[in-house]
Amino acid sequence: MESTERFSSVINSGRAWIVAAVLAVVVLVGGALAFPRLVYDRFVWQYFWGPVYADAHNARCAVLSDGTATLLSDGCLSAETAGKVVARPGYTLVSEAGYALILIFMLLGVLYLLRWVQIGRDRRLFFALVPFMFFGGALRVVEDATDAALRAGAGEIIGYPLNTLIISPVIYFVVFFVTLAALMTALALARWNVIKREEYTYVAGSIGTVALFLTIGYIGYLVTTTIAPERMSAGFYPQITILVVILSILISVGVYSATDRVAPWINAGTRRIGLVVIFAQALDGVANVLAADWAKELGLSFYYSAKHPINQLIIDITDSVLPQSAIDTIGTAWPFLLVKVVAAVAVVSLFDERIFDENPRYALLLLIAITAVGLGPGTRDMLRATFGI
């Protein structure tokens, strides 16, 4: 009787989530129809779809006028000054806030899904999904590679609108459905007695690992056969990946061990998951620092700029505070690494054993999301520099 009531509660919660999602879409579409210039032009298009559209066409910006989007390679600032609706590739504070809200809402939906299929209480699920986080970052580099091929004059490899599937934020949904398909496949194999029920995490993780290496292989193929012959900077720089991974491991293990000695309660709840969380944020920070400040010293012919507003803000503050002599010596991106690691430790400290006892699925989902926002961007930055694209 108790299990039946619990299952009924899950179904009702899932239905409420679906109703909320439908209502949100109805309100957004209704607002866009009733107030197209305000809701669609100045909100949906400018901050969400416009950046994807501009990125998909490898343009500096896209300008929306009377329902028609014009791609520009120059003159974006003039268009903004003239009061036109301008969207640039990348993120803004508005879009990042919007994506954060969507992420939280989607996590609730996934929580109901995990309850429905009765998985997610085992910590092994977290580790099974780590390869998919790397895969998401690698898949984003495929789009970077196609852009590099276009700039090198090698022609269009993946064109619009197909390339929007591997551009943020659409790529997050793509990776989510690939991950979901892998989990459902593993659970189906268990249901058909091909594997044991407890082995589904190993199967799902293996699928993610295969997807990751196939994606990296495809990037290497594009660079070798299409981009490198036309662009001198493209190639293979394994020292980038080696250095990023080694430094990230050293930092995460060092920080984890130090906190375990000084304040063991910080890691008591998450245990080894906390180490992965710190590693993910360290990898993102290290990749940013090396790509932004040490690219030429590591053999690259150009530097990379920050993609996220918060990252750029930290760099700008560092640039305004430190003397030029210090900037020339240590660069300006290193505080981003410090912020990422400190934030990771702070987050890990919030997950005590009680949270895992009372609601393990929700705790694991939050930790998966936190880890993904580090491993995904970090993997992208690392692989872009590794292949010089």
Steps between C-alpha positions, in 0.01 A plus 500: 500500500783737591684434172179557305444835671861598434468410130175698481675800656774481239245486218310801639822698545604417145165612367530827694844554347365440148212742564744764624720450192202534265377813681846657476509437125146635458586818695821553303335440161198709598723784614699483176180518294345780709820705540735381225752784518535486876471129577635337183737761351642646821499186711470162326689590186756746639613288793422142402441413134689791342836402652452142378404626152805727480731227627357247255591734213843587641406869516607766751137586559150478358265799471122449507286749311134453402526126561806460278843414642809649336842353566790740550875447508553866596296796618334326798575787736353753258182295476471490879557874523221550247264312734463190286448152641847345492594148607861385535625141528556392857339570833368807680398543862135485391543178303707335774230583757235359265696181438552457875123513557441254215766271645333497841162428345642222282672346802161467666369324191795262497446436872144384433625288211761328717236428763271357233763258364622437857869584458728774631549399862834335426808727487629293209257687276702818553823340382320334207395843371846661522598383146192676363619826656830468314302401190295821516813714500653300215181522293508879532853496354360334187317826431817696574682278251239559231532877558878472472463308175273771361740779601788307345313491169441126511125538457199426715504160674188515716267775385202684641262391650665166586793674671265664753476156664863530615486863612419608855239476641341260249792262546404451866169350392676283240745364757213448745304287251812303403562432870135409555509262203811332642336457841178366351700257283690374803178460699336318209793256487453439873126449455568247223747320730793568266680664794437512873295793630793639699720501187296760313733781616803326348322457167382862494846626591655286226264649243601849612868412478462364146308814397776717647785331317308485172440876526866575576599276211270692266652830616846363432388386156361846415815673620735266314317477169315830471621776730877454543582509126334845480575643846854493637396528866285185489667176594552278800642639823478214752696700758185708560282205599779335699573818695134587560417150626811467718460845658129440557570167670773649719283797602188292569683227692694761696191702589294190580773354722557831679131546577478137611772564758395847615120470474396140425132594526530677163548171312302277736180512297626487141810285561675421167234688307631818662843431354348478150306824556820684597687342208230614254519862613880488514511369143282788382718750685834354388388475137393865507824618659726310261298595191471867597845574645744224408397388150809628319733367768343158441550510125180659369508794264205686654318553830138425588258753647242440772160374381296565813417842649601399853835371379559821305395709801757328720769557237404867465513554878840331522625711211389820674644408842837341427800701376613434146818328619294242689264453204797437269629236742192309620224614264143600583298176477636320809239648743234315300666171596511609864131596496402169338688289755375698800144483368533123445613443859217722629243302299638164610477611863123551463435132425509324834404139562149599605422631150604169344297307757182706453509570125792325324361548149472876536846523655654297217321705235627828645854366518476372142387845381775677697764265363372533143527881499869455576595199290304606192651850446838383631515212253404734217776749584753222545422326171482827302852583613616141450399512134579870447149596389 
